[in-house]
Every structure is written in structure tokens, then in C-alpha cells.
Amino acid sequence: MGGGGAVGGGSEADNQDRETGEVVGTLAGGASWDTYLTVDNTAPEILDATYSRNLVTGAAKLNITAQDDRYVAAILVANSRQTEYLARQGADQRELGAATEVEVDISEVTASDVVIMAVDYAGNVTAYQVSLGGGEEDGDVTEFIYANDTFDNSWLTFRPTYPGTALWPPPMWHM
């Protein structure tokens, strides 16, 4: 609380809930209340990903290293059409901006093509379409960038293009 004033004109200790620490009452004349927030519109990125499957037991896992400018919240695995989440694992990131490693159990995933998503606490998502096996395109990765349209709560999908690569020029969009 700024301005040096106490809430309700009494001492600050008189107006503070002892269990929660919440200050209750109204601001006295000349008092001010400061609130800080962070606007996070940067999506996390996946720095490294490995896939392994035990051929005897069938156990499978993805080891993902992801990083965000704030905190990575979770790694999600969806089907290739992104209509169903097949696996998910929360990230236990404790240091701001640090790369974090997440192991996702995908033993129950039967699809060969999946989308791996890194999500932060602000809802920013970066997704990668990955082939886990079963064809000539093993290991092909296509990056997609997602943005949430808060007006109608829909998701917009972007496929990045890079000058000087096979993804350039960008595809023509038809309406």
C-alpha cells in the first residue's frame, strides 16, 4: 500500500485479517493502492524433444525441453486434428525464464501423427506437428504458432514461413 496511509484511518494491523494477511476496509483520504501485473504475449518454445518406446513393455515417453520468457505451464499432446488431448504433463518450473525438462508418458497414445504443445500460464501456445513413426516421414516436424482471439475465444493457427527455405514463399490463402 503506497502513500503511507492506513486502511480506514486506523493502524494497518487493525485492518489486516490475521489468517490471510488480506487488508480489509476502505482506503482513507490520501491513501493509494498499487497493483502490479505482467502482460505476457510471448509463447513458449520447445528447445529439444526426444521420443522413446520400449519395444518389450510398450512404455513410451516424450522428453521435452521447453522455455518461456516467464514460466512454462504444461506440455500437451493432441491428435493431429487437435480435437482431443491424448496426454498432458505439468511443468515444474521454479526459475523465471529458465529452460525446463518435462517427461510426458505417451504409452496409451496409438496415433503416429500428433501435435506437441508448449503452454504458458497466460495461455500462449506453440505447437509442433510430429510423426512418431510408421512411415517414410518419420521425425518430420512442422511448427505452428497459435494465438487466442479473446473476442470470441477461438484459436488462430499460423504456419511460419522462413525466407530462403522450402517454406518460402508463403502459401496463398484462399477464402
C-alpha positions as CSV (number, residue, x, y, z in Angstrom):
1,M,0.0,0.0,0.0
2,G,1.5,3.3,-1.0
3,G,1.1,6.8,0.4
4,G,1.8,5.8,4.0
5,G,-1.9,5.9,5.0
6,A,-3.6,3.0,6.7
7,V,-6.8,1.5,5.6
8,G,-9.9,3.1,7.2
9,G,-7.8,5.6,9.2
10,G,-6.7,3.1,11.9
11,S,-3.4,1.3,12.1
12,E,-2.6,-1.2,9.4
13,A,-2.5,-4.1,11.9
14,D,-6.1,-3.3,13.0
15,N,-7.4,-3.7,9.4
16,Q,-5.5,-6.9,8.4
17,D,-7.0,-10.3,8.6
18,R,-4.6,-12.3,10.7
19,E,-5.1,-15.6,8.9
20,T,-5.0,-14.5,5.3
21,G,-3.0,-11.2,5.5
22,E,-5.7,-9.5,3.5
23,V,-6.2,-5.9,4.3
24,V,-9.9,-5.1,4.8
25,G,-11.8,-1.9,4.9
26,T,-11.7,1.2,2.8
27,L,-8.9,3.5,1.8
28,A,-8.5,6.6,3.9
29,G,-8.3,10.0,2.2
30,G,-4.9,10.5,0.5
31,A,-4.1,6.8,0.6
32,S,-3.3,4.8,-2.6
33,W,-3.2,1.2,-3.6
34,D,-0.6,0.0,-6.1
35,T,-1.1,-3.2,-8.2
36,Y,1.5,-4.7,-10.5
37,L,0.8,-7.0,-13.4
38,T,2.7,-8.6,-16.2
39,V,1.4,-8.7,-19.8
40,D,2.7,-11.9,-21.3
41,N,2.1,-12.4,-25.0
42,T,5.2,-14.4,-25.8
43,A,4.6,-18.1,-26.5
44,P,7.0,-20.7,-25.0
45,E,9.1,-22.7,-27.4
46,I,10.3,-26.3,-27.4
47,L,14.1,-26.4,-27.5
48,D,14.5,-30.2,-27.6
49,A,12.3,-33.2,-27.9
50,T,13.1,-36.9,-27.8
51,Y,10.8,-39.9,-28.2
52,S,11.4,-43.4,-26.9
53,R,9.3,-46.5,-26.8
54,N,10.2,-49.8,-25.0
55,L,9.5,-52.5,-27.6
56,V,9.1,-55.1,-24.9
57,T,6.8,-53.3,-22.4
58,G,5.2,-50.8,-24.9
59,A,6.0,-47.9,-22.5
60,A,6.6,-44.7,-24.4
61,K,7.6,-41.2,-23.4
62,L,8.4,-37.8,-24.8
63,N,11.2,-35.9,-23.1
64,I,10.6,-32.2,-23.9
65,T,12.8,-29.2,-23.0
66,A,10.8,-26.0,-23.2
67,Q,11.4,-22.4,-22.4
68,D,9.3,-19.3,-21.9
69,D,10.2,-15.7,-21.0
70,R,8.2,-16.3,-17.8
71,Y,7.1,-19.9,-16.9
72,V,6.1,-23.0,-18.9
73,A,2.9,-24.3,-17.5
74,A,2.5,-27.6,-19.3
75,I,3.2,-29.9,-22.3
76,L,0.1,-31.2,-24.1
77,V,-0.1,-33.9,-26.8
78,A,-3.1,-33.8,-29.1
79,N,-4.2,-35.8,-32.1
80,S,-3.1,-34.4,-35.5
81,R,-6.5,-32.6,-35.9
82,Q,-6.2,-31.2,-32.4
83,T,-9.7,-32.3,-31.4
84,E,-8.6,-34.4,-28.5
85,Y,-5.8,-34.3,-25.9
86,L,-4.0,-37.6,-25.7
87,A,-1.5,-36.8,-22.9
88,R,-0.5,-33.9,-20.8
89,Q,2.1,-33.1,-18.1
90,G,2.5,-30.0,-16.0
91,A,5.9,-28.4,-15.9
92,D,7.6,-28.0,-12.5
93,Q,9.5,-24.8,-13.5
94,R,10.7,-22.8,-10.5
95,E,13.1,-20.3,-12.1
96,L,11.8,-17.4,-14.2
97,G,12.8,-17.8,-17.9
98,A,14.7,-21.0,-17.4
99,A,14.6,-24.0,-19.7
100,T,12.6,-26.8,-18.1
101,E,12.5,-30.5,-18.8
102,V,9.2,-32.3,-18.9
103,E,8.7,-36.1,-19.3
104,V,5.3,-37.0,-20.8
105,D,4.0,-40.6,-20.7
106,I,2.5,-41.4,-24.0
107,S,2.2,-45.2,-23.6
108,E,-1.5,-45.0,-24.3
109,V,-1.1,-42.9,-27.4
110,T,-1.7,-45.0,-30.6
111,A,-1.6,-42.2,-33.2
112,S,1.5,-41.9,-35.2
113,D,1.0,-38.2,-36.0
114,V,0.5,-35.9,-33.0
115,V,0.8,-32.3,-32.1
116,I,3.0,-31.4,-29.2
117,M,2.1,-28.1,-27.5
118,A,4.1,-26.0,-25.0
119,V,1.7,-23.8,-23.0
120,D,2.5,-20.9,-20.5
121,Y,0.3,-19.6,-17.7
122,A,-1.0,-16.7,-19.9
123,G,-2.4,-19.3,-22.4
124,N,0.2,-18.7,-25.1
125,V,0.8,-21.8,-27.1
126,T,3.4,-23.0,-29.6
127,A,2.7,-26.3,-31.2
128,Y,4.7,-28.8,-33.3
129,Q,3.2,-31.5,-35.5
130,V,5.3,-34.6,-35.2
131,S,5.3,-38.0,-36.7
132,L,6.1,-40.6,-34.1
133,G,6.7,-43.5,-36.5
134,G,5.2,-45.8,-39.0
135,G,6.1,-44.2,-42.3
136,E,8.7,-42.6,-44.6
137,E,8.1,-39.2,-42.9
138,D,9.4,-40.4,-39.5
139,G,10.6,-37.4,-37.5
140,D,9.2,-34.7,-39.8
141,V,8.3,-31.7,-37.7
142,T,6.1,-28.8,-38.8
143,E,5.9,-25.8,-36.5
144,F,2.6,-24.0,-36.0
145,I,2.1,-20.8,-33.9
146,Y,-1.3,-20.4,-32.2
147,A,-2.9,-17.2,-30.8
148,N,-6.1,-17.0,-28.8
149,D,-8.7,-14.5,-30.1
150,T,-10.1,-13.3,-26.8
151,F,-13.0,-11.6,-28.6
152,D,-14.7,-14.9,-29.5
153,N,-12.3,-17.3,-27.6
154,S,-11.3,-19.0,-30.8
155,W,-7.8,-20.2,-31.7
156,L,-6.0,-18.8,-34.8
157,T,-3.3,-21.0,-36.4
158,F,-0.3,-19.7,-38.2
159,R,2.4,-21.7,-40.1
160,P,5.6,-19.7,-40.1
161,T,7.5,-19.1,-43.3
162,Y,11.2,-18.6,-43.5
163,P,12.8,-16.7,-46.4
164,G,15.3,-18.9,-48.2
165,T,13.8,-22.2,-47.2
166,A,11.3,-24.7,-48.6
167,L,8.6,-22.8,-46.6
168,W,9.2,-19.7,-48.7
169,P,7.3,-18.1,-50.4
170,P,4.3,-18.4,-48.1
171,P,1.3,-20.4,-49.4
172,M,-1.6,-18.4,-50.9
173,W,-4.6,-18.2,-48.7
174,H,-7.9,-18.8,-50.3
175,M,-11.2,-17.6,-49.0
